[in-house]
Amino acid sequence: MGFHLAYTLSELPFVALTLIIAFTVHEFAHAYTAYKFGDQTAKKQGRLTLNPIQHLDPFGTLLIFFAGIGWARPVPVNRYHFKNPRAAGILVSIMGPISNFLLAFIGFGILFYLVFSGAAANWPNVTKFFNYFVSLNLMLFAFNLVPLPPLDGYRIIEDLVSPNLRAKLTGWEQYSILVFLVLMVTPLSNYTISPYINWVSHWATNSFNSIFSMFM
């Protein structure tokens, strides 16, 4: 059995550059938010940086190209350093996906200008890059909010529920991870996670288009 790329060779440079930026900013957002709330764990481990080398997971990054999914190295967070662990925990978790949403918004603004000004025809590769930049960052935004471990959405749910329910969730976590894998690597993803990601991406791009259209 051979390996098949999830993207064509011509797409790989655009996808790779986008994911390097997206993963790096995502993990930096986690680290910076935790640091601002009093946890220096990530800073002490060299993760409070925009240096991609400190954030990228080699296997998780390669898997993107072969399977279309992947991950970066999780930022270490010690919630016991927070004055309000639950509130701070939610903000630390959600800032990763929000950073991808903001990157998509900025990328869409640049893409909108390129198309509106007519520059897109002269800079086709730049336009192509920002198309990938917007779509992949929106995918990461939506994907990371799925409430299953090990994603950020699950960590947010953990901090929203009561301590007793949080303890139960911890006990169920190994089974939840199995559910996550089944949803991701089987055809069930075509009826669950994929439609959800597509809906979020469609809603976001329509919203971005409405916002930038007001200024043009």
NUTOR-75057 format. One record per residue (C-alpha): y, x, z; residue in three letters. Coordinates in nm, 3 decimals. Layout:
<rs>
<py->Y px->X pz->Z aa->ALA>
...
</rs>
This chain:
<rs>
<py->0.000 px->0.000 pz->0.000 aa->MET>
<py->0.339 px->0.147 pz->-0.098 aa->GLY>
<py->0.678 px->0.108 pz->0.061 aa->PHE>
<py->0.936 px->-0.110 pz->-0.110 aa->HIS>
<py->1.306 px->-0.086 pz->-0.044 aa->LEU>
<py->1.486 px->-0.401 pz->0.073 aa->ALA>
<py->1.778 px->-0.287 pz->-0.144 aa->TYR>
<py->1.795 px->-0.125 pz->-0.487 aa->THR>
<py->1.882 px->0.242 pz->-0.516 aa->LEU>
<py->2.224 px->0.151 pz->-0.653 aa->SER>
<py->2.292 px->-0.061 pz->-0.344 aa->GLU>
<py->2.184 px->0.200 pz->-0.087 aa->LEU>
<py->2.511 px->0.401 pz->-0.069 aa->PRO>
<py->2.712 px->0.084 pz->-0.001 aa->PHE>
<py->2.460 px->-0.047 pz->0.252 aa->VAL>
<py->2.425 px->0.289 pz->0.430 aa->ALA>
<py->2.800 px->0.343 pz->0.468 aa->LEU>
<py->2.850 px->-0.015 pz->0.586 aa->THR>
<py->2.574 px->0.008 pz->0.847 aa->LEU>
<py->2.691 px->0.344 pz->0.977 aa->ILE>
<py->3.034 px->0.191 pz->1.042 aa->ILE>
<py->2.899 px->-0.143 pz->1.166 aa->ALA>
<py->2.642 px->0.001 pz->1.409 aa->PHE>
<py->2.884 px->0.262 pz->1.540 aa->THR>
<py->3.168 px->0.018 pz->1.607 aa->VAL>
<py->2.925 px->-0.237 pz->1.757 aa->HIS>
<py->2.786 px->0.007 pz->2.013 aa->GLU>
<py->3.127 px->0.158 pz->2.083 aa->PHE>
<py->3.256 px->-0.193 pz->2.160 aa->ALA>
<py->2.982 px->-0.237 pz->2.420 aa->HIS>
<py->3.052 px->0.105 pz->2.573 aa->ALA>
<py->3.431 px->0.065 pz->2.577 aa->TYR>
<py->3.418 px->-0.283 pz->2.733 aa->THR>
<py->3.177 px->-0.166 pz->3.003 aa->ALA>
<py->3.402 px->0.133 pz->3.072 aa->TYR>
<py->3.710 px->-0.090 pz->3.106 aa->LYS>
<py->3.524 px->-0.300 pz->3.363 aa->PHE>
<py->3.439 px->0.006 pz->3.572 aa->GLY>
<py->3.102 px->0.125 pz->3.443 aa->ASP>
<py->3.113 px->0.487 pz->3.329 aa->GLN>
<py->2.742 px->0.512 pz->3.246 aa->THR>
<py->2.795 px->0.507 pz->2.870 aa->ALA>
<py->3.086 px->0.751 pz->2.891 aa->LYS>
<py->2.880 px->1.000 pz->3.093 aa->LYS>
<py->2.607 px->0.984 pz->2.829 aa->GLN>
<py->2.849 px->1.053 pz->2.546 aa->GLY>
<py->2.845 px->0.699 pz->2.407 aa->ARG>
<py->3.216 px->0.624 pz->2.448 aa->LEU>
<py->3.282 px->0.760 pz->2.100 aa->THR>
<py->3.307 px->0.658 pz->1.735 aa->LEU>
<py->3.082 px->0.947 pz->1.636 aa->ASN>
<py->2.791 px->0.777 pz->1.450 aa->PRO>
<py->2.545 px->1.047 pz->1.555 aa->ILE>
<py->2.570 px->0.927 pz->1.916 aa->GLN>
<py->2.483 px->0.568 pz->1.826 aa->HIS>
<py->2.243 px->0.559 pz->1.532 aa->LEU>
<py->1.871 px->0.524 pz->1.591 aa->ASP>
<py->1.692 px->0.710 pz->1.306 aa->PRO>
<py->1.396 px->0.472 pz->1.283 aa->PHE>
<py->1.608 px->0.160 pz->1.335 aa->GLY>
<py->1.844 px->0.269 pz->1.061 aa->THR>
<py->1.566 px->0.353 pz->0.814 aa->LEU>
<py->1.400 px->0.017 pz->0.876 aa->LEU>
<py->1.709 px->-0.158 pz->0.740 aa->ILE>
<py->1.642 px->-0.009 pz->0.399 aa->PHE>
<py->1.273 px->-0.104 pz->0.396 aa->PHE>
<py->1.268 px->-0.432 pz->0.590 aa->ALA>
<py->1.626 px->-0.553 pz->0.582 aa->GLY>
<py->1.650 px->-0.543 pz->0.963 aa->ILE>
<py->1.717 px->-0.261 pz->1.206 aa->GLY>
<py->1.903 px->-0.148 pz->1.513 aa->TRP>
<py->2.117 px->0.121 pz->1.674 aa->ALA>
<py->2.058 px->0.292 pz->2.008 aa->ARG>
<py->2.140 px->0.043 pz->2.287 aa->PRO>
<py->2.433 px->0.142 pz->2.506 aa->VAL>
<py->2.331 px->0.199 pz->2.870 aa->PRO>
<py->2.510 px->-0.040 pz->3.106 aa->VAL>
<py->2.488 px->-0.051 pz->3.485 aa->ASN>
<py->2.607 px->-0.398 pz->3.583 aa->ARG>
<py->2.621 px->-0.299 pz->3.952 aa->TYR>
<py->2.942 px->-0.112 pz->3.876 aa->HIS>
<py->3.114 px->-0.437 pz->3.777 aa->PHE>
<py->3.322 px->-0.627 pz->4.032 aa->LYS>
<py->3.208 px->-0.952 pz->3.871 aa->ASN>
<py->2.871 px->-0.865 pz->3.711 aa->PRO>
<py->2.814 px->-1.198 pz->3.537 aa->ARG>
<py->3.158 px->-1.233 pz->3.376 aa->ALA>
<py->3.176 px->-0.865 pz->3.283 aa->ALA>
<py->2.819 px->-0.872 pz->3.157 aa->GLY>
<py->2.898 px->-1.159 pz->2.920 aa->ILE>
<py->3.205 px->-0.981 pz->2.783 aa->LEU>
<py->3.021 px->-0.650 pz->2.740 aa->VAL>
<py->2.740 px->-0.827 pz->2.552 aa->SER>
<py->2.959 px->-1.041 pz->2.329 aa->ILE>
<py->3.202 px->-0.764 pz->2.228 aa->MET>
<py->2.938 px->-0.602 pz->2.006 aa->GLY>
<py->2.898 px->-0.907 pz->1.780 aa->PRO>
<py->3.272 px->-0.977 pz->1.795 aa->ILE>
<py->3.341 px->-0.624 pz->1.669 aa->SER>
<py->3.126 px->-0.698 pz->1.362 aa->ASN>
<py->3.309 px->-1.027 pz->1.311 aa->PHE>
<py->3.644 px->-0.845 pz->1.323 aa->LEU>
<py->3.520 px->-0.580 pz->1.079 aa->LEU>
<py->3.413 px->-0.857 pz->0.842 aa->ALA>
<py->3.755 px->-1.022 pz->0.878 aa->PHE>
<py->3.937 px->-0.697 pz->0.798 aa->ILE>
<py->3.700 px->-0.624 pz->0.509 aa->GLY>
<py->3.751 px->-0.972 pz->0.367 aa->PHE>
<py->4.129 px->-0.925 pz->0.385 aa->GLY>
<py->4.105 px->-0.605 pz->0.182 aa->ILE>
<py->3.864 px->-0.768 pz->-0.064 aa->LEU>
<py->4.090 px->-1.071 pz->-0.098 aa->PHE>
<py->4.386 px->-0.847 pz->-0.178 aa->TYR>
<py->4.186 px->-0.649 pz->-0.436 aa->LEU>
<py->4.085 px->-0.968 pz->-0.616 aa->VAL>
<py->4.423 px->-1.141 pz->-0.583 aa->PHE>
<py->4.618 px->-0.837 pz->-0.705 aa->SER>
<py->4.383 px->-0.770 pz->-0.994 aa->GLY>
<py->4.293 px->-0.424 pz->-0.860 aa->ALA>
<py->3.927 px->-0.525 pz->-0.829 aa->ALA>
<py->3.879 px->-0.474 pz->-1.203 aa->ALA>
<py->4.003 px->-0.115 pz->-1.175 aa->ASN>
<py->3.810 px->-0.031 pz->-0.860 aa->TRP>
<py->3.468 px->-0.198 pz->-0.907 aa->PRO>
<py->3.283 px->0.027 pz->-0.661 aa->ASN>
<py->3.544 px->-0.027 pz->-0.389 aa->VAL>
<py->3.519 px->-0.401 pz->-0.446 aa->THR>
<py->3.139 px->-0.383 pz->-0.434 aa->LYS>
<py->3.151 px->-0.186 pz->-0.110 aa->PHE>
<py->3.370 px->-0.444 pz->0.062 aa->PHE>
<py->3.142 px->-0.724 pz->-0.057 aa->ASN>
<py->2.855 px->-0.554 pz->0.125 aa->TYR>
<py->3.084 px->-0.468 pz->0.417 aa->PHE>
<py->3.176 px->-0.833 pz->0.473 aa->VAL>
<py->2.830 px->-0.980 pz->0.420 aa->SER>
<py->2.641 px->-0.726 pz->0.634 aa->LEU>
<py->2.888 px->-0.740 pz->0.921 aa->ASN>
<py->2.867 px->-1.119 pz->0.923 aa->LEU>
<py->2.489 px->-1.092 pz->0.918 aa->MET>
<py->2.500 px->-0.858 pz->1.220 aa->LEU>
<py->2.746 px->-1.088 pz->1.398 aa->PHE>
<py->2.520 px->-1.390 pz->1.357 aa->ALA>
<py->2.192 px->-1.204 pz->1.408 aa->PHE>
<py->2.298 px->-1.042 pz->1.735 aa->ASN>
<py->2.393 px->-1.380 pz->1.881 aa->LEU>
<py->2.038 px->-1.514 pz->1.845 aa->VAL>
<py->1.935 px->-1.591 pz->2.209 aa->PRO>
<py->1.614 px->-1.387 pz->2.204 aa->LEU>
<py->1.552 px->-1.040 pz->2.351 aa->PRO>
<py->1.651 px->-0.771 pz->2.282 aa->PRO>
<py->1.960 px->-0.918 pz->2.114 aa->LEU>
<py->2.307 px->-0.963 pz->2.265 aa->ASP>
<py->2.275 px->-1.340 pz->2.254 aa->GLY>
<py->1.990 px->-1.321 pz->2.503 aa->TYR>
<py->2.192 px->-1.099 pz->2.738 aa->ARG>
<py->2.476 px->-1.352 pz->2.726 aa->ILE>
<py->2.235 px->-1.634 pz->2.818 aa->ILE>
<py->2.103 px->-1.424 pz->3.107 aa->GLU>
<py->2.451 px->-1.401 pz->3.257 aa->ASP>
<py->2.534 px->-1.768 pz->3.195 aa->LEU>
<py->2.235 px->-1.913 pz->3.379 aa->VAL>
<py->2.170 px->-1.917 pz->3.753 aa->SER>
<py->2.016 px->-1.613 pz->3.926 aa->PRO>
<py->1.689 px->-1.804 pz->3.976 aa->ASN>
<py->1.662 px->-1.891 pz->3.607 aa->LEU>
<py->1.760 px->-1.536 pz->3.516 aa->ARG>
<py->1.463 px->-1.408 pz->3.719 aa->ALA>
<py->1.234 px->-1.649 pz->3.533 aa->LYS>
<py->1.375 px->-1.534 pz->3.199 aa->LEU>
<py->1.295 px->-1.176 pz->3.293 aa->THR>
<py->0.935 px->-1.279 pz->3.355 aa->GLY>
<py->0.917 px->-1.452 pz->3.019 aa->TRP>
<py->1.090 px->-1.169 pz->2.833 aa->GLU>
<py->0.772 px->-1.009 pz->2.699 aa->GLN>
<py->0.670 px->-1.339 pz->2.542 aa->TYR>
<py->1.021 px->-1.401 pz->2.410 aa->SER>
<py->1.012 px->-1.066 pz->2.232 aa->ILE>
<py->0.685 px->-1.176 pz->2.068 aa->LEU>
<py->0.854 px->-1.498 pz->1.954 aa->VAL>
<py->1.140 px->-1.291 pz->1.814 aa->PHE>
<py->0.902 px->-1.070 pz->1.615 aa->LEU>
<py->0.712 px->-1.371 pz->1.479 aa->VAL>
<py->1.037 px->-1.532 pz->1.366 aa->LEU>
<py->1.154 px->-1.211 pz->1.202 aa->MET>
<py->0.845 px->-1.081 pz->1.020 aa->VAL>
<py->0.675 px->-1.404 pz->0.914 aa->THR>
<py->0.777 px->-1.673 pz->0.662 aa->PRO>
<py->0.908 px->-1.874 pz->0.959 aa->LEU>
<py->1.229 px->-1.672 pz->0.927 aa->SER>
<py->1.301 px->-1.866 pz->0.607 aa->ASN>
<py->1.326 px->-2.184 pz->0.814 aa->TYR>
<py->1.484 px->-2.050 pz->1.133 aa->THR>
<py->1.691 px->-1.732 pz->1.151 aa->ILE>
<py->1.774 px->-1.697 pz->0.780 aa->SER>
<py->1.928 px->-2.046 pz->0.741 aa->PRO>
<py->2.127 px->-1.993 pz->1.060 aa->TYR>
<py->2.263 px->-1.657 pz->0.941 aa->ILE>
<py->2.344 px->-1.804 pz->0.600 aa->ASN>
<py->2.529 px->-2.095 pz->0.760 aa->TRP>
<py->2.736 px->-1.866 pz->0.983 aa->VAL>
<py->2.819 px->-1.638 pz->0.690 aa->SER>
<py->2.919 px->-1.935 pz->0.472 aa->HIS>
<py->3.137 px->-2.082 pz->0.748 aa->TRP>
<py->3.304 px->-1.747 pz->0.821 aa->ALA>
<py->3.380 px->-1.660 pz->0.458 aa->THR>
<py->3.526 px->-2.007 pz->0.397 aa->ASN>
<py->3.739 px->-1.969 pz->0.711 aa->SER>
<py->3.856 px->-1.622 pz->0.609 aa->PHE>
<py->3.942 px->-1.747 pz->0.262 aa->ASN>
<py->4.150 px->-2.033 pz->0.405 aa->SER>
<py->4.338 px->-1.796 pz->0.635 aa->ILE>
<py->4.423 px->-1.535 pz->0.373 aa->PHE>
<py->4.507 px->-1.799 pz->0.112 aa->SER>
<py->4.800 px->-1.906 pz->0.330 aa->MET>
<py->4.964 px->-1.568 pz->0.275 aa->PHE>
<py->4.913 px->-1.541 pz->-0.100 aa->MET>
</rs>
